[in-house]
Amino acid sequence: MEYWIMPVIWGVLCLGFSIVEAATVTMVSCWFAIGSLIALIASLFGLPMLVQVVLFILGTLLSFILIHRKVFQIFQFEHSADGAEQYLGKTAIVTEAIEPNKDGRISIDGRDWKASGTVYLDKGSRVRTIGLQGVTIKVEPLESCAKKQPPLPMAR
């Protein structure tokens, strides 16, 4: 095989993986681009093709193992809270009474959510969001004025 063929092949692969990574930003193709760059350098030194392939594989694996976690820390790719998760730990107002065995409604930052609790909470009570069960937000009373049962109807 001609001397100039392997550097061209590794160069094209490196460029191709880099373009795919730039287009998708998935942090997958970049490791292959690094591996092919290492193999490209090896081919420029005239190392045998088997050595180039081994260096490509090792370069890809090692770059993933050694750099992957650091890159994610630098760019802070984290799970972002969405839906009701973003409201956990916040204060809300009860808009529909909550009973121990009957869900009610709460308002958080102007948004209406289904809520459940272990004590009776009147409309207008302030609560803290403490968890999720499906799409229902679990709440606890913010102040100690929660009642164990709903108020009895007044006799007329």
N, C-alpha and C positions, 0 to 999 in steps of 0.2 A: 504494500500500500504506500502511496506517496506520502512524504513527510508532512506536507501542508494540509492534507485531508482531515486528519484528526483535530488539529486546532480549529479548523473551520467548523467541523461538526460540533465540537464542545462550545464554540463561540455562539453558534446558532441556537443550540440548546439553552445556553445561559441567557441569551437575549430573549428567546421564546418564553422561558420560565419567568423572567423578569416582567415581560409584557403581560403575561397572564396574571401575575401577582398584582401588578399595578391596576389592572382592569377589575379584578375581583376583590382585592384586599382581604383575602381569607387566611393569610398566614400559613399557606400550604405550599405554594409554588416557590416561595422564597428559599426554602431549604434545598430544593432541587437546583435552584439557580446558584446557590453557594457551592453545592457539590460539583456542578458542571464547571464553575469557575476554577475550582481546585484541579479538576481533571484537565481543563484547558492549560493551566500553568504547567502541569506535569507533561502534557503533550508538547509544549514549547521547548521543554528540556529534553525531548526525544525519548522519554521513558516508554517502555512497551505498552501496548494497548491493554493488556491484562492489568497492569499496574494502574493505568488510567481509570479503568472501570472500578477497580477496588477502591481507589482514592475517591472516585465519584460517590460510591456507596458509603464509604466511611465519612466523607465530608458532609454528605447529606444527613446521615444519622447523628454525627457529632454536633453539627450546627443546630440541629433540632434539639438535642438533649441539653447542650450547654447554653444556647442563646434563647430558646423559646420562652422560658420562665422570665428571664430578664427583660425581654421585649414586652411581654404582657405587663410587667410591673411598671416599665417606663411609660407606656401608653395607657396604663390603667384601664385595660379592658376588663370590666366587671359586669356582673349581672345587675341590671338596673331594675329597680322596683317599678312595676307597672300595675295598672288596675288598683285593687284595694290595698295591695302591699305598700304602696307609697303613703298610705294613711295610718299605718300601724304606729302606735305610741302617741298619736295626736289626740287632741281634745275635740269632742263633737257635742252636738246638741240633739237630744231625743225629739223627733218630730212626730212620732207615733209611739204610744206607750209600749214598753217592753215588759213581758212577763217571763217567769222562769221557763215555761213550756210553750211560749208563744212569741214568735219574732215580732219585732217592731221596726221602726225606721229611724235613721239618724241623718244628720246633715254635717258634712265635713267640708270646709272650704267651699261652701255653696253647692256641694254635690250630695245627692240623696243616695243612701245605701241601706240595704236590709241589715238588721242587727239583731243579735241575741245576747242575753245575759242570764245570770243566775239569780238575780233579785228583780223585784218590780221596780221599774223606772218610769216616772211620770213624764209626760210631754213637757219639754222645756228643761229637763234635767241635763246637767253637764256630765259627760262620761269620757272615759279614756279608752281608746281602742287597744285591745291586748292580743288579738289573734284573728285568724281566718279559719272558716270552715266552709270550703267551697267558695261561694260568692257572698257568704254572710260574714259580716264583721262581728267578732265577739267583743263585748264591752264590759267595763266595770264602772261603778259609780265614781265620780271624781270627788264628791264630797260624801260625808257619812249620813246623808239624808235618804238613802234608799230604803224602801219599805219591803217587808217580807211578802206582802200580799197587796192586791189592788184595794183602793179605798172602797168602803161599803157605800152603796147608793143611799142618798138622803131620803128619809120618809117625809112625805108631804102631808 
